[in-house]
Amino acid sequence: MYNLLRLITKYGYVLLFLILEVLCITLLVNNLPYQKRRLVSFGNSISGCFFNAQANLAEYFSLKEENQLMHEYNAMLMNALTQNVNDTSIIIDTASTTYRFIPAKVVNNSIYSVNNYLIIDKGKKDGVKKDMGVVCENGIVGKIANTTDNYSSVISVLHPYSVVSARFVENQHLANVSWETRDYRFGTVKDIPLHIDLQKGDSLVTSGFSNVYPADIMIGTIEEMLESDSKDFNAAKIRFSTNFSTLRHVYVVENKHQTEIDSLIIN
């Protein structure tokens, strides 16, 4: 206690200055939207550089696992191409496709917070814009929140504000998936009509109605049925197909027709 008092006595003015400085900056940012946006943008740039270096080090120690995943994914693509090799009517026309996928590397990722975010190494210079979807080989990841020239922050699926329009593969019924479990492995499906028969292992994919994700991107599978707050509906716990704890590489989804679609939406 004596040493603490000596420290305060010796550096009291400096500590008071720092406290007042932090208080002033906080008040300035909270009351002036422009300064707040600039600070968020600056913070994303700084944190992006730092986490990029950290991710490079982590990636070096996981090269074997990454190579294995890439081999498996390439094998899946080769199998898909092989199945259609004799179908001469199939023509791949990238110019006419609705979606473009921008590859990116995850440089920071939170999975244990209440509000989870990612930072990726692609930004405005790469064509990334706010509200674009983000996916990986195994399923959905999240949605772009903010961008700088070289980096972007992503609202993870593991966020209370994240609601994904989904469809059950087995019966084509639509549903909404959210994250309420506080466990990065599991999500929740609510408001399922009682006449819909669900079984453990039933699959959920994106509906394609939100214009954030293409249709039929994997979301997860039914883990167990839950008691619903409403007597007229069921609820279920799902296991996400994406392993958020090992995310390294993702794809930002650009809907080339988004501007045209937005022009038709009546507010």
VMD Tcl script that draws the C-alpha trace (Angstrom):
set ca {
  {0.00 0.00 0.00}
  {2.85 2.38 0.87}
  {4.50 1.78 -2.52}
  {1.19 2.39 -4.26}
  {0.78 5.73 -2.50}
  {4.32 6.72 -3.43}
  {3.62 5.84 -7.06}
  {0.43 7.91 -7.11}
  {2.19 10.83 -5.42}
  {5.09 10.73 -7.88}
  {3.07 10.26 -11.08}
  {-0.30 11.65 -10.02}
  {-0.36 14.47 -12.57}
  {0.56 12.14 -15.41}
  {-2.14 9.64 -14.43}
  {-4.72 12.43 -14.12}
  {-3.75 13.72 -17.58}
  {-4.12 10.25 -19.14}
  {-7.53 9.70 -17.49}
  {-8.82 13.06 -18.70}
  {-7.41 12.41 -22.19}
  {-9.22 9.07 -22.45}
  {-12.43 10.66 -21.15}
  {-12.24 13.47 -23.73}
  {-11.62 11.07 -26.61}
  {-14.52 8.87 -25.45}
  {-16.92 11.81 -25.29}
  {-15.73 13.11 -28.68}
  {-16.19 9.74 -30.41}
  {-19.57 8.98 -28.85}
  {-21.06 12.36 -29.75}
  {-19.59 12.97 -33.23}
  {-20.48 10.23 -35.78}
  {-17.83 11.27 -38.32}
  {-15.00 11.08 -35.78}
  {-16.38 7.74 -34.59}
  {-16.31 6.29 -38.11}
  {-12.78 7.58 -38.66}
  {-11.59 6.07 -35.39}
  {-13.20 2.70 -36.19}
  {-11.58 2.75 -39.63}
  {-8.18 3.64 -38.15}
  {-8.55 0.96 -35.49}
  {-9.40 -1.68 -38.12}
  {-6.28 -0.76 -40.10}
  {-3.96 -0.94 -37.09}
  {-5.48 -4.12 -35.68}
  {-5.50 -5.65 -39.16}
  {-1.73 -5.19 -39.53}
  {-1.06 -6.58 -36.07}
  {-3.32 -9.60 -36.41}
  {-2.01 -10.29 -39.92}
  {1.49 -10.80 -38.51}
  {0.06 -12.98 -35.75}
  {-1.94 -15.03 -38.27}
  {1.14 -15.54 -40.46}
  {2.96 -17.08 -37.50}
  {0.00 -19.30 -36.60}
  {-0.41 -20.34 -40.23}
  {3.25 -21.42 -40.41}
  {2.69 -23.93 -37.61}
  {-0.50 -25.29 -39.20}
  {0.74 -25.81 -42.77}
  {0.32 -29.58 -42.62}
  {-3.32 -29.32 -41.60}
  {-3.99 -26.58 -44.16}
  {-2.43 -28.63 -46.97}
  {-4.58 -31.60 -46.02}
  {-7.74 -29.46 -46.13}
  {-6.77 -28.05 -49.52}
  {-6.11 -31.53 -50.87}
  {-9.53 -32.71 -49.71}
  {-11.23 -29.68 -51.22}
  {-9.39 -30.05 -54.53}
  {-10.36 -33.70 -54.58}
  {-14.00 -32.74 -54.13}
  {-13.80 -30.30 -57.04}
  {-12.08 -32.85 -59.26}
  {-14.78 -35.42 -58.46}
  {-17.48 -32.91 -59.38}
  {-15.77 -32.14 -62.69}
  {-15.24 -35.83 -63.44}
  {-18.94 -36.58 -63.02}
  {-19.77 -34.05 -65.73}
  {-16.81 -34.61 -68.06}
  {-18.93 -36.39 -70.68}
  {-21.74 -33.83 -70.62}
  {-20.88 -31.58 -73.58}
  {-23.87 -29.32 -72.85}
  {-22.19 -27.93 -69.73}
  {-20.43 -24.63 -70.37}
  {-18.83 -22.58 -67.59}
  {-19.44 -18.90 -68.27}
  {-18.00 -16.82 -65.43}
  {-19.18 -13.58 -67.00}
  {-22.84 -14.59 -66.61}
  {-22.66 -15.96 -63.07}
  {-24.48 -14.07 -60.33}
  {-21.81 -14.38 -57.66}
  {-18.08 -13.69 -57.46}
  {-15.99 -15.19 -54.67}
  {-13.07 -13.16 -53.31}
  {-10.54 -15.34 -51.42}
  {-9.31 -13.92 -48.10}
  {-7.29 -14.93 -45.07}
  {-8.55 -14.62 -41.50}
  {-6.11 -12.51 -39.45}
  {-8.20 -12.35 -36.27}
  {-11.19 -14.31 -35.01}
  {-13.17 -14.28 -31.76}
  {-15.46 -17.17 -30.79}
  {-15.89 -16.83 -27.00}
  {-17.32 -13.29 -26.78}
  {-20.98 -12.31 -26.72}
  {-20.44 -10.33 -29.95}
  {-17.95 -12.17 -32.13}
  {-16.09 -10.66 -35.10}
  {-13.42 -11.61 -37.60}
  {-10.86 -9.50 -39.44}
  {-9.82 -10.55 -42.95}
  {-6.99 -9.32 -45.20}
  {-9.19 -8.00 -48.01}
  {-10.78 -4.55 -48.21}
  {-12.01 -1.80 -50.50}
  {-9.08 -2.22 -52.89}
  {-10.22 -5.81 -53.49}
  {-13.86 -4.91 -54.12}
  {-15.11 -5.82 -50.63}
  {-18.13 -3.82 -49.46}
  {-20.31 -3.66 -46.37}
  {-23.04 -6.35 -46.05}
  {-21.35 -8.85 -48.38}
  {-21.55 -12.44 -47.18}
  {-18.53 -14.48 -46.08}
  {-18.31 -18.28 -46.47}
  {-15.72 -21.04 -46.27}
  {-15.43 -24.51 -47.79}
  {-17.64 -26.00 -45.08}
  {-20.38 -23.39 -44.80}
  {-21.35 -19.84 -43.86}
  {-19.13 -17.56 -41.75}
  {-20.70 -14.11 -41.46}
  {-21.29 -10.72 -43.08}
  {-18.98 -7.76 -43.79}
  {-19.41 -5.00 -41.17}
  {-16.71 -2.40 -41.98}
  {-13.94 -2.04 -44.53}
  {-10.65 -0.19 -44.91}
  {-8.44 -0.20 -47.99}
  {-6.78 -3.52 -47.12}
  {-8.85 -5.11 -44.35}
  {-12.45 -5.81 -43.38}
  {-14.26 -6.70 -40.17}
  {-16.88 -9.44 -40.33}
  {-19.91 -9.92 -38.08}
  {-19.61 -13.61 -37.32}
  {-22.57 -15.99 -37.39}
  {-21.68 -16.24 -33.68}
  {-23.31 -12.87 -32.96}
  {-26.74 -12.09 -31.45}
  {-27.57 -9.76 -34.36}
  {-26.87 -12.47 -36.94}
  {-30.00 -14.11 -38.37}
  {-29.62 -16.36 -41.43}
  {-32.46 -17.26 -43.78}
  {-32.31 -21.06 -44.07}
  {-34.06 -24.00 -45.70}
  {-34.37 -27.61 -44.57}
  {-33.01 -29.90 -47.28}
  {-35.35 -32.77 -46.43}
  {-38.67 -30.90 -46.63}
  {-37.79 -27.51 -48.22}
  {-39.34 -25.64 -45.28}
  {-37.92 -22.17 -44.57}
  {-36.54 -21.17 -41.19}
  {-34.27 -18.64 -39.50}
  {-31.02 -19.62 -37.81}
  {-29.58 -17.59 -34.94}
  {-26.90 -18.02 -32.28}
  {-28.17 -18.25 -28.70}
  {-26.16 -21.12 -27.24}
  {-22.91 -19.18 -26.44}
  {-21.12 -22.23 -27.85}
  {-19.31 -21.73 -31.17}
  {-20.32 -25.22 -32.29}
  {-24.10 -24.81 -32.06}
  {-26.92 -22.54 -33.26}
  {-30.70 -22.40 -32.84}
  {-33.68 -22.73 -35.18}
  {-36.98 -21.36 -33.88}
  {-40.61 -21.10 -35.00}
  {-40.73 -24.46 -36.76}
  {-44.39 -25.46 -37.45}
  {-45.53 -28.50 -35.49}
  {-46.39 -30.46 -38.64}
  {-42.76 -30.37 -39.80}
  {-41.15 -33.70 -38.91}
  {-37.48 -33.19 -38.04}
  {-34.87 -35.81 -37.25}
  {-31.37 -35.57 -35.84}
  {-28.97 -35.12 -38.74}
  {-31.40 -33.23 -41.01}
  {-29.50 -30.57 -42.96}
  {-30.00 -26.81 -43.21}
  {-28.71 -24.73 -46.12}
  {-29.04 -21.06 -47.06}
  {-32.32 -20.16 -48.73}
  {-30.79 -17.59 -51.09}
  {-33.54 -15.07 -50.23}
  {-31.34 -12.67 -48.25}
  {-29.01 -11.83 -51.19}
  {-26.12 -12.12 -48.73}
  {-25.39 -15.80 -49.35}
  {-26.00 -17.87 -52.48}
  {-28.63 -20.58 -52.12}
  {-27.69 -24.04 -50.83}
  {-24.58 -23.08 -48.83}
  {-24.34 -25.47 -45.90}
  {-25.28 -24.11 -42.45}
  {-25.48 -27.17 -40.22}
  {-27.46 -30.23 -39.10}
  {-30.10 -30.84 -36.44}
  {-28.46 -31.87 -33.17}
  {-31.55 -32.14 -30.95}
  {-35.12 -30.86 -30.59}
  {-35.76 -28.16 -27.99}
  {-38.76 -26.97 -26.00}
  {-40.19 -23.89 -27.68}
  {-41.55 -20.82 -25.89}
  {-44.63 -21.12 -28.10}
  {-46.99 -24.11 -28.00}
  {-47.65 -23.68 -31.71}
  {-44.04 -24.07 -32.85}
  {-40.99 -26.26 -32.33}
  {-37.36 -25.30 -31.91}
  {-34.12 -27.16 -32.56}
  {-30.44 -27.00 -31.75}
  {-28.16 -27.29 -34.77}
  {-24.48 -28.10 -35.13}
  {-22.76 -25.61 -37.44}
  {-20.94 -27.18 -40.38}
  {-18.27 -24.47 -40.08}
  {-15.63 -25.02 -37.42}
  {-15.15 -21.42 -36.28}
  {-12.22 -22.35 -34.02}
  {-9.98 -23.33 -36.96}
  {-10.94 -20.75 -39.60}
  {-7.97 -19.69 -41.73}
  {-9.26 -19.11 -45.27}
  {-12.65 -17.69 -46.32}
  {-14.42 -16.28 -49.39}
  {-16.22 -12.95 -49.58}
  {-19.37 -13.30 -51.70}
  {-20.17 -10.51 -54.15}
  {-23.65 -10.57 -55.65}
  {-23.13 -8.89 -59.04}
  {-26.84 -8.08 -59.29}
  {-27.22 -6.60 -55.80}
  {-27.65 -2.99 -56.97}
  {-30.33 -4.03 -59.46}
  {-32.15 -6.08 -56.82}
  {-31.99 -3.25 -54.27}
  {-33.58 -0.87 -56.79}
  {-36.71 -3.07 -56.87}
  {-37.17 -3.35 -53.11}
  {-40.04 -1.19 -51.87}
  {-39.29 0.37 -48.48}
}
mol new
graphics top color blue
foreach p $ca { graphics top sphere $p radius 0.5 }
foreach p [lrange $ca 0 end-1] q [lrange $ca 1 end] { graphics top cylinder $p $q radius 0.2 }
display resetview
